[in-house]
Amino acid sequence: MPAPKSKLPRLSPSRINTFLGCAMKYRFQYVEAVPGLPSEAMVRGSFVHRVLELLLTRERDERTIDASREDFETAKQEFLNRDDFRLLLLSGDDESAFWESSRECLRAYYRIERPTEANIVELEKWVTTPLGEFEIGGFIDRLERDAHGLVVSDYKTSRPKPVHYSTDNFRQLTYYALMCETQLNETPHSVRVYYLGGGKDEFPRDQRVVSQAVTPTTLNEVRDTARRVFGNISTAESSGEFSTNVTKLCEWCDYKEWCPAHGGDLTRAREEGTARVGIRRREAGLPVAP
C-alpha cells in the first residue's frame, strides 16, 4: 500500500532511525538511492507480518490454529511470486528452512499471546503529523487496545533484546504514538515490541514482549529528535557532508564496500549496486529495467 502524497517534506520513523544510526548509510539509501538486495531476515520479517495481518484481520473467534495455517499458505503463495522472495535464490533445502523458521516465529507468537484475546483496533494504519516545515508519517503495523487504552505494537522476527537495547525500536514506535495523538485525538499509553525469533524454550514471555510507557517526556524527546534530524539532513544535503558512524554493525551494512570510512568510493555505489541487482534479477528470471 503506497503512502499518500504530501505537500510537505516527509520523514518516516525508519528514516529518522537510519540517519541517527549512520548519516552515511542514510545517504546511500535515501539520497543516492543505491539499489540493494533483500536478505532472508528482511523477507522473513515481511512474511511473518503478513501472516499475522491476515490472521488478526479475522473476527476474534475465527483466529484458530487452522485459520493460521490457512493464512500461512495464503501468504506463502503471495511471497512465492514476490520479487524480494525470488531474489533470495533459495535452494530447495534453504527454502524449506526459510518456511520452517517462519513457522517457528509464528509458534513463538502463539506462546506469548492468544490471538482470540487480541483487541485489535487497526492493522497497517497510515498516520501522520506535521512538525512545522515537514511532517512525519508511516504505517502502524498494529494498533491495539488494552484495559488502559491504546497501544502501538510491532513484531520483530529477531531474537529478543533486553529493554535497554530496544531503544531504536521504542523510539520508532513512539513516533507512531505521537502521530496517533494528532490524528486520533488519543494518545497511546505505551509502545510494545513482540520478539518472535530464537528457539522454542530459549526465552520466556517477559523477554519476548517488552514495553515502554508513552509520556509527555518521551513524546517531546521524539518530537525534538525529529526536528533536529530534519535540520541535520537539510544541512548535510546542502553541504554534501554526511558523517559516518563506524561500529561493528558495519560488517552487516549493504553499503560497506562503497563507504569512504572503509576505503570505498561512494561515486561508484549507484552504478555498481544497480548492476548487481540486475544480475540477480536475471538469475531469478525477473525483468531488468533498461
C-alpha positions, 0 to 999 in steps of 0.5 A, spaced: 500 500 500 503 506 497 503 512 502 499 518 500 502 524 497 504 530 501 505 537 500 510 537 505 517 534 506 516 527 509 520 523 514 518 516 516 520 513 523 525 508 519 528 514 516 529 518 522 532 511 525 537 510 519 540 517 519 541 517 527 544 510 526 549 512 520 548 519 516 552 515 511 548 509 510 542 514 510 545 517 504 546 511 500 539 509 501 535 515 501 539 520 497 543 516 492 538 511 492 543 505 491 539 499 489 540 493 494 538 486 495 533 483 500 536 478 505 532 472 508 531 476 515 528 482 511 523 477 507 522 473 513 520 479 517 515 481 511 512 474 511 511 473 518 507 480 518 503 478 513 501 472 516 499 475 522 495 481 518 491 476 515 490 472 521 488 478 526 484 481 520 479 475 522 473 476 527 476 474 534 473 467 534 475 465 527 483 466 529 484 458 530 490 454 529 487 452 522 485 459 520 493 460 521 495 455 517 490 457 512 493 464 512 500 461 512 499 458 505 495 464 503 501 468 504 506 463 502 503 463 495 503 471 495 511 471 497 512 465 492 511 470 486 514 476 490 520 479 487 524 480 494 522 472 495 525 470 488 531 474 489 533 470 495 535 464 490 533 459 495 535 452 494 530 447 495 533 445 502 534 453 504 527 454 502 524 449 506 528 452 512 526 459 510 518 456 511 520 452 517 523 458 521 517 462 519 513 457 522 517 457 528 516 465 529 509 464 528 509 458 534 513 463 538 507 468 537 502 463 539 506 462 546 506 469 548 499 471 546 492 468 544 490 471 538 482 470 540 484 475 546 487 480 541 483 487 541 485 489 535 483 496 533 487 497 526 492 493 522 497 497 517 494 504 519 497 510 515 498 516 520 501 522 520 503 529 523 506 535 521 512 538 525 512 545 522 516 545 515 515 537 514 511 532 517 512 525 519 508 519 517 508 511 516 504 505 517 502 502 524 503 495 523 498 494 529 494 498 533 491 495 539 487 496 545 488 494 552 484 495 559 488 502 559 487 504 552 491 504 546 497 501 544 502 501 538 505 494 537 510 491 532 513 484 531 520 483 530 522 476 527 529 477 531 531 474 537 529 478 543 533 484 546 533 486 553 529 493 554 535 497 554 537 495 547 530 496 544 531 503 544 531 504 536 525 500 536 521 504 542 523 510 539 520 508 532 514 506 535 513 512 539 513 516 533 507 512 531 504 514 538 505 521 537 502 521 530 496 517 533 495 523 538 494 528 532 490 524 528 486 520 533 485 525 538 488 519 543 494 518 545 497 511 546 499 509 553 505 505 551 509 502 545 510 494 545 515 490 541 513 482 540 520 478 539 518 472 535 525 469 533 530 464 537 528 457 539 522 454 542 524 454 550 530 459 549 526 465 552 520 466 556 514 471 555 517 477 559 523 477 554 519 476 548 514 482 549 517 488 552 514 495 553 515 502 554 510 507 557 508 513 552 509 520 556 509 527 555 517 526 556 518 521 551 513 524 546 517 531 546 524 527 546 521 524 539 518 530 537 525 534 538 529 528 535 525 529 529 526 536 528 533 536 529 534 530 524 530 534 519 535 540 520 541 535 520 539 532 513 537 539 510 544 541 512 548 535 510 544 535 503 546 542 502 553 541 504 554 534 501 557 532 508 554 526 511 558 523 517 559 516 518 558 512 524 563 506 524 561 500 529 561 493 528 554 493 525 558 495 519 560 488 517 552 487 516 551 494 512 549 493 504 553 499 503 560 497 506 564 496 500 562 503 497 563 507 504 569 512 504 570 510 512 572 503 509 576 505 503 570 505 498 568 510 493 561 512 494 561 515 486 561 508 484 555 505 489 549 507 484 552 504 478 555 498 481 549 496 486 544 497 480 548 492 476 548 487 481 541 487 482 540 486 475 544 480 475 540 477 480 534 479 477 536 475 471 538 469 475 531 469 478 528 470 471 525 477 473 525 483 468 531 488 468 529 495 467 533 498 461 
